[in-house]
Amino acid sequence: MQIPADARARSDAYFEGGYWMILWDFLYGAASSSAAESGVVAAMRNLAERVTRFKPIHTWFTGAVLA
């Protein structure tokens, strides 16, 4: 039994799209790690602590930097 050409093309395109997801996941992880290592995250945390005393806002703001 053979797979029709259009179904095969759709299957190949779907499979190859996974490589793009792996690439974007890697780039996102590298950027997040670089931000954490460079002190950007700590600076944003310090800014959040100066702006408000509400602890959950500090956590949300710091997390938003990495998102």
All heavy atoms as a GROMACS GRO file, in nm:
protein
  522
    1MET      N    1   0.084  -0.118   0.000
    1MET     CA    2   0.000   0.000   0.000
    1MET      C    3   0.089   0.125   0.000
    1MET      O    4   0.180   0.136   0.080
    1MET     CB    5  -0.088  -0.001   0.125
    1MET     CG    6  -0.181   0.116   0.132
    1MET     SD    7  -0.306   0.083   0.253
    1MET     CE    8  -0.298   0.228   0.346
    2GLN      N    9   0.061   0.214  -0.090
    2GLN     CA   10   0.140   0.336  -0.101
    2GLN      C   11   0.063   0.454  -0.044
    2GLN      O   12  -0.059   0.460  -0.053
    2GLN     CB   13   0.177   0.364  -0.246
    2GLN     CG   14   0.277   0.267  -0.302
    2GLN     CD   15   0.324   0.309  -0.439
    2GLN    OE1   16   0.259   0.388  -0.506
    2GLN    NE2   17   0.436   0.256  -0.481
    3ILE      N   18   0.138   0.547   0.010
    3ILE     CA   19   0.079   0.670   0.064
    3ILE      C   20   0.068   0.770  -0.050
    3ILE      O   21   0.164   0.789  -0.126
    3ILE     CB   22   0.167   0.726   0.177
    3ILE    CG1   23   0.177   0.623   0.289
    3ILE    CG2   24   0.113   0.857   0.228
    3ILE    CD1   25   0.275   0.660   0.397
    4PRO      N   26  -0.047   0.837  -0.063
    4PRO     CA   27  -0.061   0.938  -0.168
    4PRO      C   28   0.044   1.049  -0.152
    4PRO      O   29   0.089   1.080  -0.042
    4PRO     CB   30  -0.202   0.994  -0.147
    4PRO     CG   31  -0.273   0.890  -0.068
    4PRO     CD   32  -0.170   0.819   0.012
    5ALA      N   33   0.082   1.108  -0.263
    5ALA     CA   34   0.188   1.209  -0.265
    5ALA      C   35   0.155   1.330  -0.178
    5ALA      O   36   0.242   1.381  -0.105
    5ALA     CB   37   0.216   1.253  -0.408
    6ASP      N   38   0.030   1.375  -0.180
    6ASP     CA   39  -0.005   1.493  -0.099
    6ASP      C   40   0.001   1.461   0.050
    6ASP      O   41   0.045   1.542   0.130
    6ASP     CB   42  -0.142   1.548  -0.138
    6ASP     CG   43  -0.255   1.449  -0.113
    6ASP    OD1   44  -0.230   1.327  -0.121
    6ASP    OD2   45  -0.367   1.496  -0.085
    7ALA      N   46  -0.041   1.341   0.089
    7ALA     CA   47  -0.033   1.301   0.230
    7ALA      C   48   0.113   1.287   0.273
    7ALA      O   49   0.150   1.324   0.384
    7ALA     CB   50  -0.108   1.171   0.253
    8ARG      N   51   0.194   1.234   0.184
    8ARG     CA   52   0.338   1.219   0.215
    8ARG      C   53   0.403   1.357   0.232
    8ARG      O   54   0.483   1.378   0.323
    8ARG     CB   55   0.405   1.141   0.102
    8ARG     CG   56   0.553   1.132   0.106
    8ARG     CD   57   0.598   1.032   0.206
    8ARG     NE   58   0.742   1.030   0.213
    8ARG     CZ   59   0.812   0.922   0.226
    8ARG    NH1   60   0.752   0.806   0.237
    8ARG    NH2   61   0.942   0.929   0.234
    9ALA      N   62   0.368   1.451   0.146
    9ALA     CA   63   0.424   1.586   0.155
    9ALA      C   64   0.382   1.654   0.286
    9ALA      O   65   0.464   1.719   0.351
    9ALA     CB   66   0.379   1.669   0.035
   10ARG      N   67   0.256   1.638   0.325
   10ARG     CA   68   0.209   1.697   0.451
   10ARG      C   69   0.282   1.634   0.570
   10ARG      O   70   0.321   1.701   0.665
   10ARG     CB   71   0.059   1.678   0.467
   10ARG     CG   72  -0.022   1.777   0.389
   10ARG     CD   73  -0.168   1.781   0.434
   10ARG     NE   74  -0.216   1.657   0.491
   10ARG     CZ   75  -0.308   1.578   0.438
   10ARG    NH1   76  -0.365   1.611   0.324
   10ARG    NH2   77  -0.347   1.467   0.497
   11SER      N   78   0.300   1.502   0.565
   11SER     CA   79   0.370   1.432   0.672
   11SER      C   80   0.515   1.478   0.684
   11SER      O   81   0.564   1.503   0.794
   11SER     CB   82   0.366   1.281   0.646
   11SER     OG   83   0.446   1.213   0.739
   12ASP      N   84   0.582   1.491   0.571
   12ASP     CA   85   0.721   1.537   0.572
   12ASP      C   86   0.733   1.679   0.626
   12ASP      O   87   0.823   1.710   0.703
   12ASP     CB   88   0.782   1.528   0.432
   12ASP     CG   89   0.804   1.384   0.388
   12ASP    OD1   90   0.797   1.293   0.473
   12ASP    OD2   91   0.828   1.364   0.267
   13ALA      N   92   0.641   1.765   0.584
   13ALA     CA   93   0.644   1.904   0.631
   13ALA      C   94   0.621   1.911   0.781
   13ALA      O   95   0.686   1.988   0.852
   13ALA     CB   96   0.539   1.987   0.557
   14TYR      N   97   0.529   1.830   0.833
   14TYR     CA   98   0.502   1.827   0.976
   14TYR      C   99   0.624   1.779   1.052
   14TYR      O  100   0.663   1.836   1.154
   14TYR     CB  101   0.382   1.737   1.005
   14TYR     CG  102   0.349   1.726   1.150
   14TYR    CD1  103   0.279   1.827   1.215
   14TYR    CD2  104   0.388   1.616   1.224
   14TYR    CE1  105   0.248   1.818   1.349
   14TYR    CE2  106   0.358   1.605   1.358
   14TYR     CZ  107   0.288   1.707   1.420
   14TYR     OH  108   0.260   1.696   1.553
   15PHE      N  109   0.686   1.673   1.005
   15PHE     CA  110   0.802   1.616   1.072
   15PHE      C  111   0.919   1.715   1.072
   15PHE      O  112   0.984   1.736   1.173
   15PHE     CB  113   0.843   1.487   1.002
   15PHE     CG  114   0.964   1.423   1.063
   15PHE    CD1  115   0.957   1.357   1.184
   15PHE    CD2  116   1.087   1.430   0.998
   15PHE    CE1  117   1.069   1.299   1.241
   15PHE    CE2  118   1.199   1.372   1.055
   15PHE     CZ  119   1.190   1.307   1.176
   16GLU      N  120   0.944   1.780   0.959
   16GLU     CA  121   1.055   1.873   0.948
   16GLU      C  122   1.030   2.000   1.030
   16GLU      O  123   1.124   2.066   1.073
   16GLU     CB  124   1.081   1.908   0.802
   16GLU     CG  125   1.137   1.789   0.726
   16GLU     CD  126   1.138   1.809   0.576
   16GLU    OE1  127   1.102   1.919   0.530
   16GLU    OE2  128   1.173   1.713   0.506
   17GLY      N  129   0.904   2.035   1.055
   17GLY     CA  130   0.872   2.149   1.140
   17GLY      C  131   0.921   2.131   1.282
   17GLY      O  132   0.948   2.228   1.353
   18GLY      N  133   0.934   2.007   1.325
   18GLY     CA  134   0.983   1.980   1.460
   18GLY      C  135   1.125   2.030   1.480
   18GLY      O  136   1.163   2.070   1.592
   19TYR      N  137   1.204   2.031   1.374
   19TYR     CA  138   1.340   2.083   1.386
   19TYR      C  139   1.340   2.232   1.418
   19TYR      O  140   1.424   2.280   1.493
   19TYR     CB  141   1.418   2.058   1.256
   19TYR     CG  142   1.442   1.912   1.229
   19TYR    CD1  143   1.401   1.854   1.110
   19TYR    CD2  144   1.506   1.832   1.322
   19TYR    CE1  145   1.423   1.720   1.084
   19TYR    CE2  146   1.529   1.698   1.298
   19TYR     CZ  147   1.487   1.643   1.178
   19TYR     OH  148   1.509   1.511   1.154
   20TRP      N  149   1.244   2.304   1.363
   20TRP     CA  150   1.235   2.447   1.394
   20TRP      C  151   1.199   2.468   1.541
   20TRP      O  152   1.250   2.559   1.606
   20TRP     CB  153   1.131   2.515   1.304
   20TRP     CG  154   1.183   2.535   1.165
   20TRP    CD1  155   1.146   2.466   1.054
   20TRP    CD2  156   1.282   2.628   1.124
   20TRP    NE1  157   1.217   2.511   0.945
   20TRP    CE2  158   1.301   2.611   0.986
   20TRP    CE3  159   1.358   2.724   1.190
   20TRP    CZ2  160   1.392   2.686   0.913
   20TRP    CZ3  161   1.448   2.799   1.117
   20TRP    CH2  162   1.464   2.780   0.981
   21MET      N  163   1.112   2.384   1.594
   21MET     CA  164   1.073   2.397   1.734
   21MET      C  165   1.194   2.370   1.824
   21MET      O  166   1.213   2.439   1.925
   21MET     CB  167   0.959   2.300   1.768
   21MET     CG  168   0.829   2.334   1.697
   21MET     SD  169   0.770   2.500   1.730
   21MET     CE  170   0.736   2.489   1.903
   22ILE      N  171   1.274   2.274   1.789
   22ILE     CA  172   1.395   2.245   1.867
   22ILE      C  173   1.489   2.364   1.863
   22ILE      O  174   1.546   2.404   1.965
   22ILE     CB  175   1.464   2.117   1.815
   22ILE    CG1  176   1.376   1.995   1.843
   22ILE    CG2  177   1.602   2.100   1.878
   22ILE    CD1  178   1.422   1.869   1.772
   23LEU      N  179   1.505   2.424   1.746
   23LEU     CA  180   1.593   2.541   1.732
   23LEU      C  181   1.542   2.657   1.818
   23LEU      O  182   1.619   2.717   1.892
   23LEU     CB  183   1.602   2.584   1.586
   23LEU     CG  184   1.675   2.717   1.563
   23LEU    CD1  185   1.822   2.703   1.599
   23LEU    CD2  186   1.658   2.762   1.419
   24TRP      N  187   1.412   2.691   1.806
   24TRP     CA  188   1.358   2.805   1.882
   24TRP      C  189   1.364   2.779   2.032
   24TRP      O  190   1.389   2.870   2.111
   24TRP     CB  191   1.216   2.837   1.838
   24TRP     CG  192   1.213   2.896   1.702
   24TRP    CD1  193   1.154   2.844   1.592
   24TRP    CD2  194   1.275   3.018   1.659
   24TRP    NE1  195   1.175   2.925   1.482
   24TRP    CE2  196   1.249   3.034   1.521
   24TRP    CE3  197   1.351   3.116   1.724
   24TRP    CZ2  198   1.295   3.142   1.448
   24TRP    CZ3  199   1.396   3.224   1.650
   24TRP    CH2  200   1.368   3.237   1.514
   25ASP      N  201   1.343   2.654   2.074
   25ASP     CA  202   1.354   2.619   2.216
   25ASP      C  203   1.497   2.641   2.265
   25ASP      O  204   1.519   2.696   2.374
   25ASP     CB  205   1.311   2.474   2.236
   25ASP     CG  206   1.303   2.436   2.382
   25ASP    OD1  207   1.260   2.520   2.463
   25ASP    OD2  208   1.339   2.321   2.414
   26PHE      N  209   1.594   2.600   2.186
   26PHE     CA  210   1.734   2.620   2.223
   26PHE      C  211   1.767   2.769   2.233
   26PHE      O  212   1.831   2.814   2.328
   26PHE     CB  213   1.827   2.553   2.122
   26PHE     CG  214   1.970   2.593   2.140
   26PHE    CD1  215   2.045   2.541   2.245
   26PHE    CD2  216   2.030   2.685   2.055
   26PHE    CE1  217   2.177   2.580   2.263
   26PHE    CE2  218   2.161   2.724   2.072
   26PHE     CZ  219   2.235   2.671   2.177
   27LEU      N  220   1.724   2.847   2.134
   27LEU     CA  221   1.754   2.991   2.134
   27LEU      C  222   1.688   3.061   2.253
   27LEU      O  223   1.749   3.149   2.315
   27LEU     CB  224   1.710   3.054   2.002
   27LEU     CG  225   1.789   3.011   1.879
   27LEU    CD1  226   1.727   3.071   1.754
   27LEU    CD2  227   1.935   3.048   1.893
   28TYR      N  228   1.566   3.023   2.286
   28TYR     CA  229   1.497   3.081   2.402
   28TYR      C  230   1.573   3.048   2.530
   28TYR      O  231   1.594   3.133   2.615
   28TYR     CB  232   1.354   3.030   2.409
   28TYR     CG  233   1.281   3.074   2.532
   28TYR    CD1  234   1.235   3.205   2.544
   28TYR    CD2  235   1.258   2.987   2.637
   28TYR    CE1  236   1.168   3.247   2.657
   28TYR    CE2  237   1.192   3.028   2.750
   28TYR     CZ  238   1.147   3.158   2.760
   28TYR     OH  239   1.082   3.199   2.872
   29GLY      N  240   1.616   2.923   2.544
   29GLY     CA  241   1.692   2.882   2.662
   29GLY      C  242   1.825   2.955   2.672
   29GLY      O  243   1.866   2.997   2.780
   30ALA      N  244   1.892   2.971   2.560
   30ALA     CA  245   2.020   3.042   2.560
   30ALA      C  246   2.002   3.189   2.598
   30ALA      O  247   2.082   3.245   2.675
   30ALA     CB  248   2.086   3.031   2.423
   31ALA      N  249   1.896   3.252   2.546
   31ALA     CA  250   1.872   3.392   2.579
   31ALA      C  251   1.835   3.409   2.726
   31ALA      O  252   1.882   3.502   2.794
   31ALA     CB  253   1.760   3.447   2.491
   32SER      N  254   1.754   3.318   2.781
   32SER     CA  255   1.717   3.325   2.921
   32SER      C  256   1.839   3.306   3.011
   32SER      O  257   1.857   3.376   3.110
   32SER     CB  258   1.613   3.218   2.954
   32SER     OG  259   1.494   3.242   2.886
   33SER      N  260   1.922   3.211   2.974
   33SER     CA  261   2.042   3.184   3.052
   33SER      C  262   2.138   3.304   3.047
   33SER      O  263   2.195   3.342   3.148
   33SER     CB  264   2.112   3.060   2.998
   33SER     OG  265   2.231   3.035   3.068
   34SER      N  266   2.151   3.363   2.930
   34SER     CA  267   2.239   3.480   2.916
   34SER      C  268   2.188   3.597   2.999
   34SER      O  269   2.265   3.669   3.062
   34SER     CB  270   2.250   3.522   2.770
   34SER     OG  271   2.313   3.421   2.695
   35ALA      N  272   2.056   3.617   3.000
   35ALA     CA  273   1.997   3.726   3.080
   35ALA      C  274   2.022   3.703   3.228
   35ALA      O  275   2.054   3.797   3.302
   35ALA     CB  276   1.847   3.737   3.051
   36ALA      N  277   2.010   3.578   3.271
   36ALA     CA  278   2.033   3.547   3.412
   36ALA      C  279   2.180   3.566   3.449
   36ALA      O  280   2.212   3.621   3.555
   36ALA     CB  281   1.988   3.405   3.442
   37GLU      N  282   2.269   3.523   3.363
   37GLU     CA  283   2.412   3.533   3.391
   37GLU      C  284   2.465   3.676   3.383
   37GLU      O  285   2.558   3.712   3.454
   37GLU     CB  286   2.492   3.446   3.293
   37GLU     CG  287   2.474   3.298   3.316
   37GLU     CD  288   2.535   3.252   3.446
   37GLU    OE1  289   2.641   3.303   3.485
   37GLU    OE2  290   2.474   3.164   3.509
   38SER      N  291   2.405   3.758   3.299
   38SER     CA  292   2.458   3.892   3.278
   38SER      C  293   2.413   3.991   3.386
   38SER      O  294   2.461   4.103   3.390
   38SER     CB  295   2.417   3.945   3.141
   38SER     OG  296   2.277   3.968   3.138
   39GLY      N  297   2.318   3.951   3.470
   39GLY     CA  298   2.272   4.039   3.576
   39GLY      C  299   2.146   4.116   3.542
   39GLY      O  300   2.098   4.195   3.622
   40VAL      N  301   2.092   4.094   3.424
   40VAL     CA  302   1.969   4.163   3.384
   40VAL      C  303   1.855   4.125   3.476
   40VAL      O  304   1.777   4.210   3.520
   40VAL     CB  305   1.933   4.131   3.236
   40VAL    CG1  306   1.796   4.184   3.200
   40VAL    CG2  307   2.038   4.187   3.144
   41VAL      N  308   1.845   3.997   3.509
   41VAL     CA  309   1.737   3.950   3.595
   41VAL      C  310   1.750   4.010   3.735
   41VAL      O  311   1.652   4.054   3.794
   41VAL     CB  312   1.734   3.796   3.600
   41VAL    CG1  313   1.629   3.746   3.697
   41VAL    CG2  314   1.708   3.740   3.462
   42ALA      N  315   1.871   4.014   3.788
   42ALA     CA  316   1.892   4.072   3.920
   42ALA      C  317   1.858   4.221   3.921
   42ALA      O  318   1.798   4.272   4.016
   42ALA     CB  319   2.036   4.051   3.965
   43ALA      N  320   1.892   4.291   3.815
   43ALA     CA  321   1.859   4.433   3.806
   43ALA      C  322   1.708   4.454   3.802
   43ALA      O  323   1.656   4.546   3.867
   43ALA     CB  324   1.924   4.493   3.682
   44MET      N  325   1.637   4.369   3.728
   44MET     CA  326   1.490   4.381   3.723
   44MET      C  327   1.429   4.348   3.859
   44MET      O  328   1.332   4.410   3.901
   44MET     CB  329   1.432   4.288   3.616
   44MET     CG  330   1.465   4.330   3.476
   44MET     SD  331   1.391   4.488   3.434
   44MET     CE  332   1.536   4.588   3.414
   45ARG      N  333   1.485   4.249   3.930
   45ARG     CA  334   1.437   4.216   4.064
   45ARG      C  335   1.456   4.335   4.157
   45ARG      O  336   1.365   4.372   4.233
   45ARG     CB  337   1.510   4.094   4.118
   45ARG     CG  338   1.460   4.051   4.256
   45ARG     CD  339   1.559   3.966   4.331
   45ARG     NE  340   1.683   4.040   4.348
   45ARG     CZ  341   1.804   3.990   4.331
   45ARG    NH1  342   1.819   3.865   4.295
   45ARG    NH2  343   1.911   4.063   4.350
   46ASN      N  344   1.573   4.397   4.152
   46ASN     CA  345   1.599   4.513   4.237
   46ASN      C  346   1.505   4.628   4.205
   46ASN      O  347   1.457   4.697   4.295
   46ASN     CB  348   1.744   4.557   4.223
   46ASN     CG  349   1.841   4.454   4.276
   46ASN    OD1  350   1.804   4.368   4.356
   46ASN    ND2  351   1.964   4.458   4.230
   47LEU      N  352   1.478   4.648   4.078
   47LEU     CA  353   1.383   4.752   4.037
   47LEU      C  354   1.244   4.722   4.092
   47LEU      O  355   1.178   4.811   4.146
   47LEU     CB  356   1.378   4.762   3.884
   47LEU     CG  357   1.275   4.859   3.828
   47LEU    CD1  358   1.310   5.002   3.867
   47LEU    CD2  359   1.266   4.845   3.677
   48ALA      N  360   1.201   4.598   4.081
   48ALA     CA  361   1.069   4.560   4.132
   48ALA      C  362   1.061   4.580   4.284
   48ALA      O  363   0.959   4.624   4.336
   48ALA     CB  364   1.039   4.414   4.097
   49GLU      N  365   1.169   4.551   4.355
   49GLU     CA  366   1.170   4.570   4.499
   49GLU      C  367   1.164   4.718   4.537
   49GLU      O  368   1.106   4.754   4.639
   49GLU     CB  369   1.294   4.505   4.560
   49GLU     CG  370   1.288   4.353   4.557
   49GLU     CD  371   1.416   4.288   4.604
   49GLU    OE1  372   1.518   4.359   4.622
   49GLU    OE2  373   1.415   4.165   4.621
   50ARG      N  374   1.222   4.803   4.454
   50ARG     CA  375   1.215   4.947   4.482
   50ARG      C  376   1.078   5.005   4.452
   50ARG      O  377   1.031   5.095   4.520
   50ARG     CB  378   1.320   5.022   4.399
   50ARG     CG  379   1.460   5.010   4.453
   50ARG     CD  380   1.553   5.113   4.391
   50ARG     NE  381   1.550   5.114   4.245
   50ARG     CZ  382   1.632   5.047   4.166
   50ARG    NH1  383   1.724   4.969   4.219
   50ARG    NH2  384   1.623   5.058   4.034
   51VAL      N  385   1.012   4.951   4.350
   51VAL     CA  386   0.884   5.006   4.305
   51VAL      C  387   0.769   4.965   4.396
   51VAL      O  388   0.682   5.046   4.426
   51VAL     CB  389   0.856   4.964   4.159
   51VAL    CG1  390   0.716   5.001   4.116
   51VAL    CG2  391   0.958   5.027   4.067
   52THR      N  392   0.767   4.841   4.442
   52THR     CA  393   0.656   4.791   4.523
   52THR      C  394   0.706   4.702   4.636
   52THR      O  395   0.812   4.644   4.627
   52THR     CB  396   0.554   4.714   4.436
   52THR    OG1  397   0.446   4.672   4.519
   52THR    CG2  398   0.617   4.594   4.371
   53ARG      N  399   0.624   4.693   4.741
   53ARG     CA  400   0.659   4.606   4.853
   53ARG      C  401   0.586   4.473   4.847
   53ARG      O  402   0.607   4.387   4.929
   53ARG     CB  403   0.623   4.676   4.986
   53ARG     CG  404   0.711   4.796   5.015
   53ARG     CD  405   0.672   4.857   5.146
   53ARG     NE  406   0.539   4.916   5.130
   53ARG     CZ  407   0.468   4.966   5.229
   53ARG    NH1  408   0.514   4.964   5.352
   53ARG    NH2  409   0.349   5.018   5.207
   54PHE      N  410   0.501   4.456   4.748
   54PHE     CA  411   0.418   4.336   4.736
   54PHE      C  412   0.500   4.224   4.671
   54PHE      O  413   0.534   4.230   4.554
   54PHE     CB  414   0.294   4.371   4.652
   54PHE     CG  415   0.187   4.268   4.655
   54PHE    CD1  416   0.135   4.221   4.774
   54PHE    CD2  417   0.136   4.216   4.536
   54PHE    CE1  418   0.034   4.127   4.776
   54PHE    CE2  419   0.036   4.122   4.537
   54PHE     CZ  420  -0.015   4.077   4.657
   55LYS      N  421   0.536   4.121   4.750
   55LYS     CA  422   0.628   4.016   4.705
   55LYS      C  423   0.583   3.942   4.577
   55LYS      O  424   0.667   3.916   4.491
   55LYS     CB  425   0.650   3.913   4.816
   55LYS     CG  426   0.731   3.967   4.931
   55LYS     CD  427   0.875   3.948   4.905
   55LYS     CE  428   0.952   3.988   5.030
   55LYS     NZ  429   1.088   4.014   5.002
   56PRO      N  430   0.454   3.908   4.562
   56PRO     CA  431   0.418   3.839   4.437
   56PRO      C  432   0.445   3.922   4.312
   56PRO      O  433   0.475   3.867   4.206
   56PRO     CB  434   0.267   3.813   4.454
   56PRO     CG  435   0.248   3.804   4.601
   56PRO     CD  436   0.344   3.905   4.659
   57ILE      N  437   0.440   4.053   4.323
   57ILE     CA  438   0.472   4.138   4.208
   57ILE      C  439   0.620   4.125   4.175
   57ILE      O  440   0.659   4.122   4.059
   57ILE     CB  441   0.436   4.286   4.236
   57ILE    CG1  442   0.285   4.300   4.255
   57ILE    CG2  443   0.487   4.377   4.127
   57ILE    CD1  444   0.205   4.272   4.131
   58HIS      N  445   0.705   4.113   4.276
   58HIS     CA  446   0.849   4.094   4.252
   58HIS      C  447   0.871   3.967   4.171
   58HIS      O  448   0.946   3.967   4.073
   58HIS     CB  449   0.925   4.080   4.383
   58HIS     CG  450   0.915   4.198   4.474
   58HIS    ND1  451   0.956   4.192   4.603
   58HIS    CD2  452   0.865   4.323   4.456
   58HIS    CE1  453   0.934   4.307   4.662
   58HIS    NE2  454   0.879   4.388   4.574
   59THR      N  455   0.806   3.859   4.214
   59THR     CA  456   0.823   3.731   4.146
   59THR      C  457   0.769   3.739   4.003
   59THR      O  458   0.834   3.693   3.909
   59THR     CB  459   0.747   3.622   4.222
   59THR    OG1  460   0.797   3.618   4.356
   59THR    CG2  461   0.766   3.487   4.157
   60TRP      N  462   0.651   3.798   3.985
   60TRP     CA  463   0.590   3.808   3.853
   60TRP      C  464   0.679   3.891   3.760
   60TRP      O  465   0.703   3.854   3.645
   60TRP     CB  466   0.452   3.870   3.862
   60TRP     CG  467   0.387   3.883   3.729
   60TRP    CD1  468   0.317   3.787   3.665
   60TRP    CD2  469   0.392   3.996   3.643
   60TRP    NE1  470   0.275   3.835   3.542
   60TRP    CE2  471   0.320   3.962   3.527
   60TRP    CE3  472   0.447   4.122   3.652
   60TRP    CZ2  473   0.304   4.052   3.422
   60TRP    CZ3  474   0.431   4.210   3.547
   60TRP    CH2  475   0.361   4.174   3.435
   61PHE      N  476   0.727   4.004   3.810
   61PHE     CA  477   0.808   4.094   3.728
   61PHE      C  478   0.939   4.027   3.688
   61PHE      O  479   0.982   4.037   3.573
   61PHE     CB  480   0.835   4.224   3.806
   61PHE     CG  481   0.892   4.334   3.722
   61PHE    CD1  482   0.814   4.399   3.628
   61PHE    CD2  483   1.023   4.372   3.737
   61PHE    CE1  484   0.866   4.500   3.550
   61PHE    CE2  485   1.078   4.475   3.659
   61PHE     CZ  486   0.999   4.537   3.565
   62THR      N  487   1.003   3.960   3.782
   62THR     CA  488   1.128   3.891   3.752
   62THR      C  489   1.104   3.778   3.650
   62THR      O  490   1.183   3.760   3.557
   62THR     CB  491   1.190   3.833   3.880
   62THR    OG1  492   1.210   3.939   3.974
   62THR    CG2  493   1.324   3.768   3.853
   63GLY      N  494   0.995   3.705   3.664
   63GLY     CA  495   0.962   3.600   3.568
   63GLY      C  496   0.929   3.655   3.432
   63GLY      O  497   0.959   3.593   3.330
   64ALA      N  498   0.868   3.773   3.428
   64ALA     CA  499   0.831   3.834   3.299
   64ALA      C  500   0.956   3.871   3.218
   64ALA      O  501   0.952   3.871   3.095
   64ALA     CB  502   0.745   3.957   3.323
   65VAL      N  503   1.064   3.900   3.286
   65VAL     CA  504   1.189   3.932   3.216
   65VAL      C  505   1.237   3.810   3.138
   65VAL      O  506   1.287   3.824   3.026
   65VAL     CB  507   1.297   3.978   3.317
   65VAL    CG1  508   1.432   3.988   3.251
   65VAL    CG2  509   1.257   4.108   3.381
   66LEU      N  510   1.219   3.692   3.194
   66LEU     CA  511   1.266   3.571   3.128
   66LEU      C  512   1.169   3.518   3.025
   66LEU      O  513   1.204   3.434   2.944
   66LEU     CB  514   1.291   3.462   3.233
   66LEU     CG  515   1.404   3.490   3.330
   66LEU    CD1  516   1.411   3.382   3.436
   66LEU    CD2  517   1.535   3.504   3.259
   67ALA      N  518   1.047   3.567   3.026
   67ALA     CA  519   0.945   3.514   2.933
   67ALA      C  520   0.952   3.577   2.797
   67ALA      O  521   1.015   3.661   2.758
   67ALA     CB  522   0.807   3.536   2.989
   0.00000   0.00000   0.00000
